[in-house]
């Protein structure tokens, strides 16, 4: 079943925030709506919420179309999703952070700041050095990056630091994340290569909070959400849940999973991926961007011109050649937004993914169209399929056939089978020799257990992991508890010699929701890496952890002939 309603924004008095009311003329065609529902059913996606917004140009405000498909909750009738259902929009939150940094810069430029910048810093702008703003806290493993990195660099993903997403602890603060960066390995020189990094957006929120003398959630609420009348959007999961509007989330394999973050975790991650919003609220946000930062009804400036231009300008190259998904042409990155073309369509967009949720926000200033797609399951490439089809539909472009688009997206969603080497070499030592406690700067300590481990701790870990799959299944294995924001355990499977496949997993020994059978979830590609153990004599010295192969190859080029322990994303020393 699909339900759709078309809305427009009422032309209210200048001081009244953006409001919506019912209209009877839709932006999306019935063919597009049928396409989305077919895709949802074919891929067993629980729920999809989509929206479109166009500026009317007649003084009456934007025209909005919202459509929603499927379920919000496990307990509902399968058609309980609504246009105000709240989703974690994940990295689509980065545009809010980048805008807030711009607002902070504007406050200082006009004398509205409440906290002075450090002595010796003459101005706050996009070129201001992070070392000047956080002299006691900002430190990288590369001296040049420490000295020269500025706000534009950190929000443009060109500091040279890869993701390192599995270092977040559940009791971290934003300050902890900032100070831990000194222990994490960079891979590239400053501005050498675009390399996506969430920690830098935690850093951005930390700067906003420090120099606005506020919390970041308070700042984004007061300066963006309230003026745009995004009345149900929040950065607090408990508030979203209490409203009854928060969607349940599902894994890409169809298992319901708990909301990924507590209020505490969401607060320190807010700049990188902490906004919870709906299609109904997000079209209001996109209307501001279509109107170049100006409220389309009141005429109030929500986003200063210099901020709008800074964050939507592609300062850094993401991909210098056409690539799949939404990116057809060359793609660049500003701050919180990517910019490129889809065919002849100029497009600005960002995607988001977190456990249980997938999202894309996109707008085309020259085509006067904004699109939001929200899905309550993770790992969904369908966001690209739907967004592209939405642009095709509204702008009258030749559309991909429904069948080929659905099948192509479904194929992209299909899980891949991991295969070990056809003729693997055995480990150098007995599997129990690889068990033990290891530690790495920035990553902390982990105890790996084998099926032969007998400690109380390992007995518990082996029991938990074996509820899904034995430690020693088809291949020798190791496992450990690794309680982080995005994982509970780590699972290693022997590949060949002293190399093991490694996956960070979130384990649910007692199931979750109505299904009480044990399961674990991890994101293919993102959560998977390898451990290459180094044996010296008859003892294990440690293992090289690799999760970003491009970063490892870059480090190898910087130090030709260097040891793997130096090129890896982290080196875990055995204690």
N, C-alpha and C positions, 0 to 999 in steps of 0.2 A: 504494500500500500504506500502511496506517496501523497503528500499533502503540500500544497503550495499557496502562498499568499503574496500578493504584490503590495508594496508600501511606497509611500512618498513622504517627503519631509515637509511639514507644514511651514509656511512662511510666517513665522511668529515675530513678535517684537524683538528688537535687536538684543535685549538683555536676556532673552529666554533661550536656554540651551536647545540643541538639536532634538527634535521630537519626530516620531513617526506615527502615521495613521494609515488606514486601509485605502488602497486604490484598487481598481479593477483591471488595469493594463499592466501586463507582465513584461519583464525584460527577457527572461528566458523563454524559449519556445517549448511547446509540449514535447517535441522530439528530443530536446536536450534532457528534460526531466525524466522521460522514459529511459533514456540512455543511462543516466545516473542510477536509476532504480535497477535496471538490468545488471549493471556492473556490480552493484551492491550485492544482489542475490547470487550472481555467479561466483563472486569471491568470498561469500559468506562474511561480509563486513557487517558488524552489528548496526552501526548508525552513521549517517552522513548528513552534515548540515552545510548548505551552500548559500551564498549571497552575492548579489551584484548591486553596484551603485553607479549612477551616472548623474552628472550635474545637469540640471534642467536648462539653465541659461535664461530663465524667464522670471527670475526673482522669487520663485516659489520653492527653491531648495532642491535637493537631490531627489531623484527617483530611485527607489530601492526595491529589489525583489529578493525574497527569502524563500527557500524550499528546504524541507527536511524529510529524512527518510529513515525508517527503522527504529531501533530501540535505543533508549537512554539507560535503562537499568536492567539488570538480570531478572528482577521481579516483575517488570512491566509486561504488557501484552504484546510486545514486539513492535509497537507503533507509538511509543510514549515520548519519542524525541520531540522537542519543540524549538522554535527559533531562538528562544532565550536560554536554551541549554548551555551550560558552561563546560568548556573543554580546556585542558592545558594546551596552550598554543606554542609551548616550547620555545624554540629559537626565533619564532616570529616576535618574541618579546624583545629581541635585540634592537629593533627600531625604536622602542620606547626608551631604552637606555640611551641610545645615541642622541635622541631628541632631548632627553633630560640633561645630558652633558652640554648640548647646545644652549639650553635654557640657563644653565648655570653660567656659561660663558657670557651670555647676554646680560645676566644679572650683574656680573662684575664690570662689564663694559659700561653699564648705566648706573653704577653706584648703588645697586640694590642688594649687594652681597651682605651677608650677616657674619661671615667669618673671613678674616684677612688671609691673603695668600702669604707664604713665608717671606721673610726678609730677603731682599735681593732678587725676588721675582717681580718683574715690572708689569706683567700683564698675564691674563689667563685667556688663552685661545687654543686653537687646534694644534698649533706648533709648540705649545708649552711642554717642556720636558717632564716626564714622569719623575725623574730623579729630583727635580725642583719641588714638585708637589708632595712627594713622599720620600724625603731624603733619608729617613731612618728605616724605611720598610722596603723600598724597591731595590732589588738586587737580582741580577741574572748571572748565569755562569759565563756570559760573554761580556767583557768590560765595555766594549763599544756599544752594545745594546743597552747596558745599564746607563751609560752616560747620555746617549743620543736619542733613545726612543721617546716619541712624543705622543700626544693624545690621538692624533690621526693614525699613527702606526698601530697602537694597541687596538683601536676600534676597527682598523682595516685588515687585521690578521696578518701583519707582516713583521712581527717581532722576531720571527725565527723559532718560536717555541711551538712544538706540536701539541696535540690535544691533552695527553696525560689525564684523561677523564676519570680514571679509576684510582685517583689519589684522594678524592673528596671523602672525608670522614663525616659520620652522621652528626657529630657534635661540633663541627667546624663553624667558624664565623667567616665573614668576608675577609677580615684581616688575616685570619689563619691561612686562607687560600693565597692571599697576596704574598705573605712572608714565606710560604712554602716554595714559591716559584724559584727561589735561589738554589734549591736542591734538585730541580728538574732540568733535564738536558735539552738544550736547544739543538736544532738540526741545521739551521740556515743562518746566514748573516742577516743583520737588520736590513729589511726591504729587499732581500734577495729573492724571496718567493712567497706567494700567498699560501699560508698554512693555517687552517681554521683552528681557533682556540677559544674555548669557553671561559677559561680563567681570566682572560683579558676583559671580558664583560663583567665578571665579578669585580675585577679591579676598577672598572668604570663606575659601578654602583658604589664602591667604597669611596671613591673620590667625590661623587655627588653627595653622599651622606656626610663626609668629613667637612666639605666646604659649604654645604647648605645648612649645617648644624641641624640635621634632620635624619630620620631613617630614609632609606631609599623608597620603600613602599609608601611612606607618607608623601614624599616629594612627587612621585609619579601620580599618586592619587589626586593631590591638590593641584598640580600644574597641568595634568593632561586628562585624566579620567573624568574629573568633575567638570571642567570647562566644556568638554565634548559631550557631556551627559551620558557617559558610559556607565550607567547606574548600577548594573549588576556585575561589571568586571571588577576583579579583585586580585590581590596578590597573596591572599590568605586562604589556603585550602579548607580550614575549619569554617570560615565564613561562607565559602562556596557550598560546602556540604550542608551547613545549617539552613541555607536558603532553599534547599530542595531542588536546586537547579543543576547541581554538578553531575555530569555523566559518569557512569561507571566506565572503566577502561578494560580493554581486552588485549591479550598478546596477539602477535601475528599468527599464532597457531590456534587461536580461538578460545584460549582459557582466560577466564576473568581473573584480573590481578588487582591488588589494592592500589589506591592512589599512591603514586611513586614517592611523595615527599611529605614530611611533616611541615607545620608552620615554620619551624626553626630552619629546616633545610631549604624550604622555598624562599625564605627571607634572604639567605646569603646567596642563593642562586637566582634571585629575582631579576637581575640585570641580564643574565645569560639566557634564562628560560622560565621565569616564574609567573608570567601573567596568565590568569584564567579568564577567558572571555567567550562570548557567543557570537554567532553570525550576526545577530541583531545589533549588538554593540559594535562589532568590528566594521560594519559598513559605515558607521558614523566616523570611525577613525580613518577609513579609506577616503571618505568624502573630503576630509581636511587635506589629505595628500593630493587628491585630484585638484583641489582649489589652491594648491601651492602654499599651504599652511594657514590659510584664512578660513574662518568659520563661514560656510556658504550661506548661512541665514543671517547671523548677527553682524558679520563683517569683522569680528574681532580677530586679531592675529593670535593664533594658538601656537604656531611654530614660526619663529623669526626667519626672515628671508635667508640670512646667512647660514642658519642651521639647515633649513630645507635644502639649499643648494649643496652644502657640504656633505650631508649624509646620503643624498641621492646621486652624487657625482661619482663615477667609477674611477677611483684613484689608483686601484691596483687590479692587475689582471688575474682573474680566477682561472680562466681557460682561454688560451689564445687561438683555439679552433673550435668548430662546432662539436657539441657533445649531445648525448641522449637527454632524456627527461624533458624538463621545460626549456632547457638551454639549447637553442638551435644555432645561434650565432656566437660570436665572441662575447665572453661574459666578464664583467668587471665588478668590483666591490667598493662601495662607499663606506658607510658606517651603519650597520644594521640592515642594509638593503643591498641586493645585487642588481645589476643593470645590464640589459642586453636586448636582443630582439628575438621575437618568435615570428619567423617569416618576415614580413614587412612591418610587424607590430612592434613599436617601442614598448619595452616592458621593464618594470621595476618590481622586485619581488624578494621574498624570503620564505624558506621552508622551516618546518619545525618537527622534531620527533623526540618523544620521551616514552618511557614505558606506559603503554595504554593509549597513546594519542599520536596522531599525525596531522599536520596542518600546512597550509600555504596561504599567504596573503600576497596579492599582486595587483598592480594598477598600471595603466597606460595613460599618461597625461595627454598624449596627442590623440588617443582614441577615446578619451573621456569614459573610461571604464575601470572599475575596481572589482576584484573577485576575491572571495574568501571561500576556502574549502576546509572543513573540519571533519575529522574521522576519529571515532573513539576506539581505535585499535592501532597498535604501533607497527612500524615497518611497512607502511602502506604507500607504495609507488602510485597507487590510484589517485593521489592528490594531483600529480602531474597530468594524468590522463584527463581528469575532470576539469582542471584549470584550463588546459589547452582547448578542450572541447567547448568550454564556456566562452572563451574568446572567439573561437570559430563561429559559435552559434550566434552570439550577440552582434558580431561585426560582419556577419554574412560571408565568412570565408568558407571555402570548400572544407567540409569536415572529414575526418578519418571515418571509415565505416565503423558502425557500432560493433560488429563482430570482431574485426581485426583489433580495434582498440581494447576491447574487453579481454580478448585472448592474449594480447601482448602484455597487458598489465597483469593478468593472472599468471602468465609465465614468469614475469619478473618477481612475483610474489612467491613462487614455488620454492620450497626449501631445497638447498643443494645437499647432496650427499658427500660427506667428508670421506676421503679415501686416503689410506696410508700408502707408503711406498709399496710397490708391487713385490719387491724383494728386500724387505727391511733388514738392516744389520741389527743384531742384538745390542742391548746396552753394554757398556764396558764393564759394569759391575752389576751385582744383584740388585733388584729393584729396591730392596730395603735400604741400600746405601744412599739412595737419592732422597729418602725421607729425612726430615729434620727441620730445623728452624733457620730461616733465611731473612736477611734484612737489606733494604735498599733505601738510599736517600730519597725522601719525598714520598715513597710508597709505604714505608713502615715495615713491619715484621709479619711474616707468615710462616706457619708450621705446616709442612707438607707431610701427609700420612700415606703409607702404603697399606695393602691388605694384611701385611705382617706386623704392622704397628700395634702395640698392646697398651699404650697409655690410655688413661680415662678420656683425655681430650680426643685422641685419635679414634678411639672406639666410638665416641659420639659422632665425630665428623664422618667416619666411614658409614655408620648407620644412616645418617641423614642423606648422604650422597647415594647410597645403595638403595634408598627408597625409590629412586628414579632409575638408576643404572649402576650395576656393580662397579667398584673401582677397577677391578680386573675383569673386564668383559671380554670382547673379542681381542682387545689389546691390553698390554700391561698399562697400569695407570697409577696416578697419585691424585690426592685431593687435599684441600685445606679450607678452613673457614677464613673468609676475607670480608669482614663486615664493613662495607663502604656504602655510599649513597646509592651506587648503581650495581651493587653485587652483594651477595651473602657468602658465596663460596667461589673457589677456583677449582677447575677440573683439568687434569693433564692426562693425555693419552699418548702412548709411545708411538713415535713415527719411524725413526730409524737411528741407529747408533745412540748418541746421547741427546738427540733432539726429540722433544715432545710437543704435540699440539696443546695449546692452552686456551681455555675459555673462562671468562668471568661469567658466573651464572647467578641468578636469583632463584633460590630453591624454596619450594613450598612442600615440605614433607607430608603435610596434612591437607593438601589442596587449598582451594580458596573459593568462597562463595558456596553455591549449591553442589559443586563437584568437589568431593573430598579426597579424590585420588591424588597421589603425589605427582608433582611435575616441577620442571625447572624451565626458566626462560632466559634467553640471551639473544642478542641481535647479531645476526650473521654479518661478518665483516667488521663490525664495530667492536664487538666484545671478544673477538677471536684473535689469537696471536700464537706465539710459540716460545718455548723455553729451550735454550741450548746450554746444557750443562757442561761444565769444564771439569774434567777429572785429572787430578795431579797425583801420580803414583797410584795408590789404591784408595784415594779419598776424593770426594766431591768438594771442589773449592767454592762453587757457586753456580749460578746460571744467568745467562744473558737473556733478558726479556725483550721480545720484539713484538710490537703490535702495529707499528707504522713503518712498513718496509721502505717507503720513499725517504723517510727521515733517516733510517739506518744507512741507506745507500749514500745519502748526502754527507753523513758523518764519515763514512769510509773515504769519500772523495777528499774531504778536508785533511784526513790523516791517512794517506796511502800506506797500505801494509800494516795498519793498526790492528790490534786484537779486537775480536768480536765483543769482548767485555766493554771496550771503549766506544764501539759504534752502536751498541744496543740502546733501546729506549731507557733501560735501567739495568744496573748490575746488582743482582741479589747475592750477597756474600753469605756463605753458610757459616753459622755460628757454632 
